[in-house]
Amino acid sequence: MSQPDDDTATLFRAIGPEEFRLVEQLGFRAFPPRVEQKIFYPVLTEEFAVKIAHEWIVRAAGAAYITRFKVRRVFLSRYPIENAGGKDLQEYWIPAEDLPEFNQNIVGPIEVIRHFRSAG
């Protein structure tokens, strides 16, 4: 007998304050449409999300949030897992036009599990 979690994959995403506000406005149930980027990049590990937060988002925006959420595996099966430069740096590349369907396949809320601020 399979458990409900077998049908979902847990993913992570580092977001800045602006994207956090938009996710909050969406009731922590969806990510906002992509405005400047053509790809949405959820990652497979919390550690990779933290690396992105520290190396990119905190430097650029002064703060970052790590989100955790579950997505139906049947939806994710359409996309290969991409390697972003190391065995622990794995992510999905979801085209921006597929983001509404991605959001429909999020199971449960988008949780904020960590928050970082710049020291300066």
KENU-903485 format. One record per residue: y, z, x of N, C-alpha, C in turn; residue number from 1; residue in three letters. Coordinates in nm, 4 decimals. Example, Ala and Ser with C-alpha at 12.3 -4.5 7.8 and 13.67 -1.06 7.14 Angstrom:
% residues 2
@n.v -0.5690 n.w 0.7800 n.u 1.3190 ca.v -0.4500 ca.w 0.7800 ca.u 1.2300 c.v -0.3300 c.w 0.7800 c.u 1.3200 num 1 residu ALA $
@n.v -0.2250 n.w 0.7080 n.u 1.2850 ca.v -0.1060 ca.w 0.7140 ca.u 1.3670 c.v 0.0030 c.w 0.7870 c.u 1.2900 num 2 residu SER $
% end
This chain:
% residues 120
@n.v -0.1187 n.w 0.0000 n.u 0.0843 ca.v 0.0000 ca.w 0.0000 ca.u 0.0000 c.v 0.1244 c.w 0.0000 c.u 0.0884 num 1 residu MET $
@n.v 0.2135 n.w -0.0951 n.u 0.0672 ca.v 0.3319 ca.w -0.1038 ca.u 0.1514 c.v 0.4405 c.w -0.0096 c.u 0.1016 num 2 residu SER $
@n.v 0.5200 n.w 0.0369 n.u 0.1950 ca.v 0.6317 ca.w 0.1241 ca.u 0.1614 c.v 0.7539 c.w 0.0379 c.u 0.1354 num 3 residu GLN $
@n.v 0.8503 n.w 0.0867 n.u 0.0551 ca.v 0.9698 ca.w 0.0076 ca.u 0.0247 c.v 1.0445 c.w -0.0397 c.u 0.1492 num 4 residu PRO $
@n.v 1.0474 n.w 0.0430 n.u 0.2561 ca.v 1.1205 ca.w 0.0050 ca.u 0.3771 c.v 1.0580 c.w -0.1150 c.u 0.4469 num 5 residu ASP $
@n.v 0.9311 n.w -0.1448 n.u 0.4167 ca.v 0.8669 ca.w -0.2610 ca.u 0.4774 c.v 0.9350 c.w -0.3904 c.u 0.4341 num 6 residu ASP $
@n.v 1.0022 n.w -0.3877 n.u 0.3214 ca.v 1.0675 ca.w -0.5065 ca.u 0.2676 c.v 1.2091 c.w -0.5261 c.u 0.3199 num 7 residu ASP $
@n.v 1.2589 n.w -0.4276 n.u 0.3955 ca.v 1.3955 ca.w -0.4363 ca.u 0.4469 c.v 1.3974 c.w -0.4142 c.u 0.5973 num 8 residu THR $
@n.v 1.5026 n.w -0.4647 n.u 0.6593 ca.v 1.5273 ca.w -0.4399 ca.u 0.8005 c.v 1.6584 c.w -0.3614 c.u 0.8107 num 9 residu ALA $
@n.v 1.6610 n.w -0.2625 n.u 0.8974 ca.v 1.7836 ca.w -0.1861 ca.u 0.9202 c.v 1.8635 c.w -0.2558 c.u 1.0289 num 10 residu THR $
@n.v 1.9880 n.w -0.2867 n.u 0.9971 ca.v 2.0779 ca.w -0.3535 ca.u 1.0910 c.v 2.2021 c.w -0.2676 c.u 1.1118 num 11 residu LEU $
@n.v 2.2802 n.w -0.3053 n.u 1.2122 ca.v 2.4005 ca.w -0.2314 ca.u 1.2491 c.v 2.5142 c.w -0.3296 c.u 1.2721 num 12 residu PHE $
@n.v 2.6349 n.w -0.2794 n.u 1.2556 ca.v 2.7518 ca.w -0.3618 ca.u 1.2848 c.v 2.8665 c.w -0.2710 c.u 1.3247 num 13 residu ARG $
@n.v 2.9309 n.w -0.3046 n.u 1.4353 ca.v 3.0525 ca.w -0.2357 ca.u 1.4776 c.v 3.1703 c.w -0.3060 c.u 1.4106 num 14 residu ALA $
@n.v 3.2578 n.w -0.2272 n.u 1.3494 ca.v 3.3744 ca.w -0.2843 ca.u 1.2816 c.v 3.4994 c.w -0.2071 c.u 1.3203 num 15 residu ILE $
@n.v 3.6116 n.w -0.2757 n.u 1.3140 ca.v 3.7399 ca.w -0.2125 ca.u 1.3424 c.v 3.8012 c.w -0.1554 c.u 1.2155 num 16 residu GLY $
@n.v 3.9179 n.w -0.0924 n.u 1.2287 ca.v 3.9831 ca.w -0.0283 ca.u 1.1141 c.v 4.0122 c.w -0.1230 c.u 0.9974 num 17 residu PRO $
@n.v 4.0534 n.w -0.2449 n.u 1.0271 ca.v 4.0858 ca.w -0.3391 ca.u 0.9188 c.v 3.9601 c.w -0.3759 c.u 0.8394 num 18 residu GLU $
@n.v 3.8519 n.w -0.4097 n.u 0.9091 ca.v 3.7280 ca.w -0.4432 ca.u 0.8388 c.v 3.6725 c.w -0.3200 c.u 0.7668 num 19 residu GLU $
@n.v 3.6894 n.w -0.2009 n.u 0.8266 ca.v 3.6459 ca.w -0.0783 ca.u 0.7594 c.v 3.7148 c.w -0.0635 c.u 0.6239 num 20 residu PHE $
@n.v 3.8472 n.w -0.0842 n.u 0.6207 ca.v 3.9207 ca.w -0.0724 ca.u 0.4940 c.v 3.8684 c.w -0.1714 c.u 0.3897 num 21 residu ARG $
@n.v 3.8352 n.w -0.2917 n.u 0.4324 ca.v 3.7835 ca.w -0.3923 ca.u 0.3395 c.v 3.6443 c.w -0.3547 c.u 0.2885 num 22 residu LEU $
@n.v 3.5584 n.w -0.3045 n.u 0.3773 ca.v 3.4255 ca.w -0.2595 ca.u 0.3353 c.v 3.4395 c.w -0.1433 c.u 0.2365 num 23 residu VAL $
@n.v 3.5326 n.w -0.0540 n.u 0.2665 ca.v 3.5584 ca.w 0.0588 ca.u 0.1762 c.v 3.6033 c.w 0.0090 c.u 0.0387 num 24 residu GLU $
@n.v 3.6932 n.w -0.0899 n.u 0.0367 ca.v 3.7406 ca.w -0.1469 ca.u -0.0901 c.v 3.6264 c.w -0.2115 c.u -0.1684 num 25 residu GLN $
@n.v 3.5249 n.w -0.2582 n.u -0.0974 ca.v 3.4086 ca.w -0.3203 ca.u -0.1610 c.v 3.3024 c.w -0.2163 c.u -0.1970 num 26 residu LEU $
@n.v 3.3394 n.w -0.0891 n.u -0.1909 ca.v 3.2486 ca.w 0.0180 ca.u -0.2314 c.v 3.1325 c.w 0.0407 c.u -0.1370 num 27 residu GLY $
@n.v 3.1487 n.w 0.0025 n.u -0.0104 ca.v 3.0431 ca.w 0.0148 ca.u 0.0902 c.v 2.9151 c.w -0.0563 c.u 0.0450 num 28 residu PHE $
@n.v 2.9335 n.w -0.1701 n.u -0.0251 ca.v 2.8204 ca.w -0.2493 ca.u -0.0744 c.v 2.8186 c.w -0.3908 c.u -0.0177 num 29 residu ARG $
@n.v 2.9260 n.w -0.4306 n.u 0.0550 ca.v 2.9343 ca.w -0.5684 ca.u 0.1044 c.v 3.0316 c.w -0.5748 c.u 0.2215 num 30 residu ALA $
@n.v 3.0157 n.w -0.6796 n.u 0.3017 ca.v 3.1104 ca.w -0.7082 ca.u 0.4086 c.v 3.2078 c.w -0.8148 c.u 0.3587 num 31 residu PHE $
@n.v 3.3322 n.w -0.8085 n.u 0.4033 ca.v 3.4328 ca.w -0.9035 ca.u 0.3545 c.v 3.4090 c.w -1.0442 c.u 0.4088 num 32 residu PRO $
@n.v 3.4655 n.w -1.1437 n.u 0.3404 ca.v 3.4524 ca.w -1.2824 ca.u 0.3882 c.v 3.5057 c.w -1.2962 c.u 0.5306 num 33 residu PRO $
@n.v 3.4480 n.w -1.3890 n.u 0.6044 ca.v 3.4912 ca.w -1.4165 ca.u 0.7414 c.v 3.6166 c.w -1.5021 c.u 0.7349 num 34 residu ARG $
@n.v 3.7225 n.w -1.4559 n.u 0.7977 ca.v 3.8481 ca.w -1.5307 ca.u 0.7969 c.v 3.8629 c.w -1.6095 c.u 0.9268 num 35 residu VAL $
@n.v 3.8453 n.w -1.5422 n.u 1.0377 ca.v 3.8693 ca.w -1.6063 ca.u 1.1674 c.v 3.7421 c.w -1.6511 c.u 1.2378 num 36 residu GLU $
@n.v 3.6287 n.w -1.5911 n.u 1.2034 ca.v 3.5040 ca.w -1.6265 ca.u 1.2699 c.v 3.4133 c.w -1.7017 c.u 1.1738 num 37 residu GLN $
@n.v 3.3412 n.w -1.7972 n.u 1.2267 ca.v 3.2515 ca.w -1.8774 ca.u 1.1443 c.v 3.1108 c.w -1.8171 c.u 1.1345 num 38 residu LYS $
@n.v 3.0871 n.w -1.7105 n.u 1.2120 ca.v 2.9561 ca.w -1.6462 ca.u 1.2159 c.v 2.9736 c.w -1.4962 c.u 1.1929 num 39 residu ILE $
@n.v 2.8803 n.w -1.4376 n.u 1.1187 ca.v 2.8727 ca.w -1.2935 ca.u 1.0978 c.v 2.7593 c.w -1.2429 c.u 1.1853 num 40 residu PHE $
@n.v 2.7851 n.w -1.1389 n.u 1.2655 ca.v 2.6896 ca.w -1.0943 ca.u 1.3664 c.v 2.6395 c.w -0.9518 c.u 1.3418 num 41 residu TYR $
@n.v 2.5401 n.w -0.9308 n.u 1.2576 ca.v 2.4781 ca.w -0.7985 ca.u 1.2518 c.v 2.3798 c.w -0.7844 c.u 1.3683 num 42 residu PRO $
@n.v 2.3686 n.w -0.6646 n.u 1.4242 ca.v 2.2828 ca.w -0.6435 ca.u 1.5414 c.v 2.1628 c.w -0.5564 c.u 1.5046 num 43 residu VAL $
@n.v 2.0609 n.w -0.5591 n.u 1.5909 ca.v 1.9348 ca.w -0.4925 ca.u 1.5602 c.v 1.9284 c.w -0.3464 c.u 1.6021 num 44 residu LEU $
@n.v 2.0193 n.w -0.3017 n.u 1.6906 ca.v 2.0119 ca.w -0.1621 ca.u 1.7349 c.v 2.1489 c.w -0.0950 c.u 1.7300 num 45 residu THR $
@n.v 2.1438 n.w 0.0341 n.u 1.7093 ca.v 2.2662 ca.w 0.1146 ca.u 1.7119 c.v 2.3308 c.w 0.1080 c.u 1.8502 num 46 residu GLU $
@n.v 2.2484 n.w 0.1095 n.u 1.9548 ca.v 2.3011 ca.w 0.1062 ca.u 2.0916 c.v 2.3828 c.w -0.0197 c.u 2.1177 num 47 residu GLU $
@n.v 2.3357 n.w -0.1337 n.u 2.0680 ca.v 2.4101 ca.w -0.2585 ca.u 2.0860 c.v 2.5413 c.w -0.2524 c.u 2.0086 num 48 residu PHE $
@n.v 2.5392 n.w -0.1967 n.u 1.8887 ca.v 2.6623 ca.w -0.1829 ca.u 1.8100 c.v 2.7623 c.w -0.0931 c.u 1.8824 num 49 residu ALA $
@n.v 2.7146 n.w 0.0136 n.u 1.9441 ca.v 2.8031 ca.w 0.1043 ca.u 2.0190 c.v 2.8633 c.w 0.0312 c.u 2.1387 num 50 residu VAL $
@n.v 2.7828 n.w -0.0495 n.u 2.2066 ca.v 2.8323 ca.w -0.1280 ca.u 2.3205 c.v 2.9455 c.w -0.2214 c.u 2.2752 num 51 residu LYS $
@n.v 2.9263 n.w -0.2896 n.u 2.1636 ca.v 3.0289 ca.w -0.3790 ca.u 2.1088 c.v 3.1539 c.w -0.2984 c.u 2.0734 num 52 residu ILE $
@n.v 3.1342 n.w -0.1836 n.u 2.0115 ca.v 3.2474 ca.w -0.0987 ca.u 1.9723 c.v 3.3313 c.w -0.0617 c.u 2.0941 num 53 residu ALA $
@n.v 3.2659 n.w -0.0133 n.u 2.1992 ca.v 3.3387 ca.w 0.0315 ca.u 2.3183 c.v 3.3997 c.w -0.0832 c.u 2.3984 num 54 residu HIS $
@n.v 3.3252 n.w -0.1914 n.u 2.4163 ca.v 3.3720 ca.w -0.3001 ca.u 2.5020 c.v 3.4727 c.w -0.3923 c.u 2.4354 num 55 residu GLU $
@n.v 3.4718 n.w -0.4001 n.u 2.3028 ca.v 3.5582 ca.w -0.4953 ca.u 2.2350 c.v 3.6518 c.w -0.4312 c.u 2.1329 num 56 residu TRP $
@n.v 3.5950 n.w -0.3623 n.u 2.0368 ca.v 3.6738 ca.w -0.3224 ca.u 1.9205 c.v 3.7698 c.w -0.2075 c.u 1.9515 num 57 residu ILE $
@n.v 3.7233 n.w -0.1035 n.u 2.0177 ca.v 3.8134 ca.w 0.0085 ca.u 2.0494 c.v 3.9275 c.w -0.0399 c.u 2.1378 num 58 residu VAL $
@n.v 3.8971 n.w -0.1245 n.u 2.2331 ca.v 4.0021 ca.w -0.1776 ca.u 2.3225 c.v 4.1051 c.w -0.2586 c.u 2.2451 num 59 residu ARG $
@n.v 4.0588 n.w -0.3377 n.u 2.1492 ca.v 4.1486 ca.w -0.4267 ca.u 2.0755 c.v 4.2196 c.w -0.3571 c.u 1.9594 num 60 residu ALA $
@n.v 4.1498 n.w -0.2657 n.u 1.8916 ca.v 4.2035 ca.w -0.2098 ca.u 1.7670 c.v 4.2292 c.w -0.0590 c.u 1.7725 num 61 residu ALA $
@n.v 4.1874 n.w 0.0052 n.u 1.8815 ca.v 4.2122 ca.w 0.1481 ca.u 1.8951 c.v 4.1071 c.w 0.2372 c.u 1.8311 num 62 residu GLY $
@n.v 4.0216 n.w 0.1808 n.u 1.7487 ca.v 3.9161 ca.w 0.2584 ca.u 1.6844 c.v 3.8041 c.w 0.1639 c.u 1.6426 num 63 residu ALA $
@n.v 3.6849 n.w 0.2209 n.u 1.6249 ca.v 3.5709 ca.w 0.1423 ca.u 1.5783 c.v 3.4778 c.w 0.2325 c.u 1.4985 num 64 residu ALA $
@n.v 3.4067 n.w 0.1701 n.u 1.4078 ca.v 3.3085 ca.w 0.2379 ca.u 1.3243 c.v 3.1753 c.w 0.1672 c.u 1.3421 num 65 residu TYR $
@n.v 3.0675 n.w 0.2443 n.u 1.3470 ca.v 2.9340 ca.w 0.1861 ca.u 1.3514 c.v 2.8758 c.w 0.1988 c.u 1.2119 num 66 residu ILE $
@n.v 2.8368 n.w 0.0851 n.u 1.1563 ca.v 2.7761 ca.w 0.0853 ca.u 1.0236 c.v 2.6267 c.w 0.0582 c.u 1.0357 num 67 residu THR $
@n.v 2.5531 n.w 0.1141 n.u 0.9404 ca.v 2.4083 ca.w 0.0933 ca.u 0.9311 c.v 2.3782 c.w 0.0528 c.u 0.7874 num 68 residu ARG $
@n.v 2.2914 n.w -0.0459 n.u 0.7706 ca.v 2.2605 ca.w -0.0956 ca.u 0.6366 c.v 2.1253 c.w -0.1655 c.u 0.6393 num 69 residu PHE $
@n.v 2.0668 n.w -0.1784 n.u 0.5209 ca.v 1.9359 ca.w -0.2428 ca.u 0.5083 c.v 1.9523 c.w -0.3768 c.u 0.4380 num 70 residu LYS $
@n.v 1.8781 n.w -0.4762 n.u 0.4883 ca.v 1.8825 ca.w -0.6116 ca.u 0.4331 c.v 1.7390 c.w -0.6559 c.u 0.4059 num 71 residu VAL $
@n.v 1.7202 n.w -0.7247 n.u 0.2960 ca.v 1.5865 ca.w -0.7746 ca.u 0.2613 c.v 1.5343 c.w -0.8695 c.u 0.3698 num 72 residu ARG $
@n.v 1.4144 n.w -0.8421 n.u 0.4137 ca.v 1.3519 ca.w -0.9247 ca.u 0.5185 c.v 1.3325 c.w -1.0693 c.u 0.4744 num 73 residu ARG $
@n.v 1.3049 n.w -1.0901 n.u 0.3467 ca.v 1.2829 ca.w -1.2270 ca.u 0.2982 c.v 1.4084 c.w -1.3122 c.u 0.3213 num 74 residu VAL $
@n.v 1.5264 n.w -1.2536 n.u 0.3065 ca.v 1.6505 ca.w -1.3264 ca.u 0.3345 c.v 1.6648 c.w -1.3501 c.u 0.4850 num 75 residu PHE $
@n.v 1.6451 n.w -1.2455 n.u 0.5641 ca.v 1.6628 ca.w -1.2575 ca.u 0.7096 c.v 1.5638 c.w -1.3542 c.u 0.7729 num 76 residu LEU $
@n.v 1.4507 n.w -1.3762 n.u 0.7087 ca.v 1.3476 ca.w -1.4627 ca.u 0.7677 c.v 1.3954 c.w -1.6065 c.u 0.7861 num 77 residu SER $
@n.v 1.5042 n.w -1.6425 n.u 0.7229 ca.v 1.5595 ca.w -1.7787 ca.u 0.7396 c.v 1.6330 c.w -1.7962 c.u 0.8725 num 78 residu ARG $
@n.v 1.6614 n.w -1.6859 n.u 0.9393 ca.v 1.7439 ca.w -1.6899 ca.u 1.0606 c.v 1.6651 c.w -1.6343 c.u 1.1788 num 79 residu TYR $
@n.v 1.6701 n.w -1.7023 n.u 1.2924 ca.v 1.6039 ca.w -1.6463 ca.u 1.4109 c.v 1.6841 c.w -1.5294 c.u 1.4664 num 80 residu PRO $
@n.v 1.6157 n.w -1.4405 n.u 1.5334 ca.v 1.6851 ca.w -1.3346 ca.u 1.6071 c.v 1.7374 c.w -1.3978 c.u 1.7349 num 81 residu ILE $
@n.v 1.8665 n.w -1.3810 n.u 1.7591 ca.v 1.9310 ca.w -1.4401 ca.u 1.8767 c.v 1.9444 c.w -1.3345 c.u 1.9856 num 82 residu GLU $
@n.v 1.9347 n.w -1.3799 n.u 2.1104 ca.v 1.9502 ca.w -1.2906 ca.u 2.2246 c.v 2.0902 c.w -1.3092 c.u 2.2804 num 83 residu ASN $
@n.v 2.1647 n.w -1.1999 n.u 2.2901 ca.v 2.3035 ca.w -1.2074 ca.u 2.3360 c.v 2.3187 c.w -1.1641 c.u 2.4817 num 84 residu ALA $
@n.v 2.2158 n.w -1.1836 n.u 2.5625 ca.v 2.2287 ca.w -1.1571 ca.u 2.7046 c.v 2.1384 c.w -1.0482 c.u 2.7591 num 85 residu GLY $
@n.v 2.0412 n.w -1.0045 n.u 2.6852 ca.v 1.9475 ca.w -0.9030 ca.u 2.7333 c.v 1.8495 c.w -0.8665 c.u 2.6235 num 86 residu GLY $
@n.v 1.7357 n.w -0.8106 n.u 2.6624 ca.v 1.6315 ca.w -0.7832 ca.u 2.5627 c.v 1.6767 c.w -0.6821 c.u 2.4580 num 87 residu LYS $
@n.v 1.7714 n.w -0.5960 n.u 2.4911 ca.v 1.8220 ca.w -0.4972 ca.u 2.3964 c.v 1.9476 c.w -0.5455 c.u 2.3244 num 88 residu ASP $
@n.v 1.9862 n.w -0.6693 n.u 2.3479 ca.v 2.1087 ca.w -0.7243 ca.u 2.2879 c.v 2.0701 c.w -0.8351 c.u 2.1904 num 89 residu LEU $
@n.v 2.0152 n.w -0.7941 n.u 2.0783 ca.v 1.9667 ca.w -0.8906 ca.u 1.9803 c.v 2.0466 c.w -0.8805 c.u 1.8513 num 90 residu GLN $
@n.v 2.0680 n.w -0.9970 n.u 1.7919 ca.v 2.1515 ca.w -1.0041 ca.u 1.6718 c.v 2.1095 c.w -1.1230 c.u 1.5870 num 91 residu GLU $
@n.v 2.1580 n.w -1.1231 n.u 1.4647 ca.v 2.1445 ca.w -1.2398 ca.u 1.3777 c.v 2.2773 c.w -1.3133 c.u 1.3759 num 92 residu TYR $
@n.v 2.2700 n.w -1.4435 n.u 1.3645 ca.v 2.3898 ca.w -1.5255 ca.u 1.3481 c.v 2.3875 c.w -1.5793 c.u 1.2060 num 93 residu TRP $
@n.v 2.4642 n.w -1.5179 n.u 1.1188 ca.v 2.4684 ca.w -1.5570 ca.u 0.9784 c.v 2.5934 c.w -1.6427 c.u 0.9577 num 94 residu ILE $
@n.v 2.5784 n.w -1.7695 n.u 0.9216 ca.v 2.6972 ca.w -1.8531 ca.u 0.8980 c.v 2.7869 c.w -1.7897 c.u 0.7909 num 95 residu PRO $
@n.v 2.9174 n.w -1.8023 n.u 0.8099 ca.v 3.0139 ca.w -1.7416 ca.u 0.7179 c.v 2.9878 c.w -1.7822 c.u 0.5735 num 96 residu ALA $
@n.v 2.9459 n.w -1.9057 n.u 0.5520 ca.v 2.9225 ca.w -1.9509 ca.u 0.4143 c.v 2.8006 c.w -1.8830 c.u 0.3513 num 97 residu GLU $
@n.v 2.7141 n.w -1.8212 n.u 0.4335 ca.v 2.5977 ca.w -1.7494 ca.u 0.3818 c.v 2.6252 c.w -1.6006 c.u 0.3592 num 98 residu ASP $
@n.v 2.7442 n.w -1.5546 n.u 0.3968 ca.v 2.7743 ca.w -1.4113 ca.u 0.3853 c.v 2.7667 c.w -1.3587 c.u 0.2419 num 99 residu LEU $
@n.v 2.8138 n.w -1.4325 n.u 0.1397 ca.v 2.7968 ca.w -1.3803 ca.u 0.0028 c.v 2.6496 c.w -1.3536 c.u -0.0320 num 100 residu PRO $
@n.v 2.5604 n.w -1.4437 n.u 0.0077 ca.v 2.4178 ca.w -1.4231 ca.u -0.0197 c.v 2.3622 c.w -1.3093 c.u 0.0659 num 101 residu GLU $
@n.v 2.4093 n.w -1.2991 n.u 0.1903 ca.v 2.3711 ca.w -1.1858 ca.u 0.2759 c.v 2.4069 c.w -1.0551 c.u 0.2053 num 102 residu PHE $
@n.v 2.5308 n.w -1.0472 n.u 0.1548 ca.v 2.5758 ca.w -0.9262 ca.u 0.0857 c.v 2.4885 c.w -0.8949 c.u -0.0353 num 103 residu ASN $
@n.v 2.4438 n.w -0.9961 n.u -0.1048 ca.v 2.3573 ca.w -0.9748 ca.u -0.2217 c.v 2.2206 c.w -0.9198 c.u -0.1808 num 104 residu GLN $
@n.v 2.1863 n.w -0.9360 n.u -0.0546 ca.v 2.0571 ca.w -0.8895 ca.u -0.0054 c.v 2.0654 c.w -0.7570 c.u 0.0693 num 105 residu ASN $
@n.v 2.1828 n.w -0.6944 n.u 0.0700 ca.v 2.1948 ca.w -0.5590 ca.u 0.1233 c.v 2.1355 c.w -0.4642 c.u 0.0193 num 106 residu ILE $
@n.v 2.0482 n.w -0.3761 n.u 0.0652 ca.v 1.9832 ca.w -0.2791 ca.u -0.0230 c.v 2.0447 c.w -0.1422 c.u 0.0046 num 107 residu VAL $
@n.v 2.1084 n.w -0.0847 n.u -0.0962 ca.v 2.1725 ca.w 0.0449 ca.u -0.0785 c.v 2.3103 c.w 0.0302 c.u -0.0171 num 108 residu GLY $
@n.v 2.3709 n.w 0.1425 n.u 0.0175 ca.v 2.5071 ca.w 0.1395 ca.u 0.0700 c.v 2.5129 c.w 0.1038 c.u 0.2190 num 109 residu PRO $
@n.v 2.6294 n.w 0.0597 n.u 0.2607 ca.v 2.6610 ca.w 0.0437 ca.u 0.4027 c.v 2.7095 c.w 0.1814 c.u 0.4483 num 110 residu ILE $
@n.v 2.6366 n.w 0.2410 n.u 0.5419 ca.v 2.6706 ca.w 0.3751 ca.u 0.5889 c.v 2.7534 c.w 0.3678 c.u 0.7166 num 111 residu GLU $
@n.v 2.8530 n.w 0.4529 n.u 0.7287 ca.v 2.9260 ca.w 0.4688 ca.u 0.8541 c.v 2.8585 c.w 0.5844 c.u 0.9265 num 112 residu VAL $
@n.v 2.7985 n.w 0.5561 n.u 1.0420 ca.v 2.7208 ca.w 0.6583 ca.u 1.1117 c.v 2.7890 c.w 0.7108 c.u 1.2377 num 113 residu ILE $
@n.v 2.8904 n.w 0.6389 n.u 1.2876 ca.v 2.9642 ca.w 0.6844 ca.u 1.4065 c.v 3.1062 c.w 0.6292 c.u 1.3992 num 114 residu ARG $
@n.v 3.1963 n.w 0.6982 n.u 1.4676 ca.v 3.3368 ca.w 0.6570 ca.u 1.4708 c.v 3.3902 c.w 0.6869 c.u 1.6105 num 115 residu HIS $
@n.v 3.4619 n.w 0.5916 n.u 1.6661 ca.v 3.5199 ca.w 0.6064 ca.u 1.7995 c.v 3.6687 c.w 0.5770 c.u 1.7943 num 116 residu PHE $
@n.v 3.7447 n.w 0.6467 n.u 1.8778 ca.v 3.8891 ca.w 0.6214 ca.u 1.8926 c.v 3.9201 c.w 0.6058 c.u 2.0409 num 117 residu ARG $
@n.v 4.0229 n.w 0.5277 n.u 2.0701 ca.v 4.0629 ca.w 0.5140 ca.u 2.2102 c.v 4.1249 c.w 0.6443 c.u 2.2573 num 118 residu SER $
@n.v 4.1124 n.w 0.6691 n.u 2.3848 ca.v 4.1638 ca.w 0.7928 ca.u 2.4430 c.v 4.3168 c.w 0.7901 c.u 2.4551 num 119 residu ALA $
@n.v 4.3719 n.w 0.6691 n.u 2.4575 ca.v 4.5157 ca.w 0.6588 ca.u 2.4814 c.v 4.6016 c.w 0.6547 c.u 2.3605 num 120 residu GLY $
% end
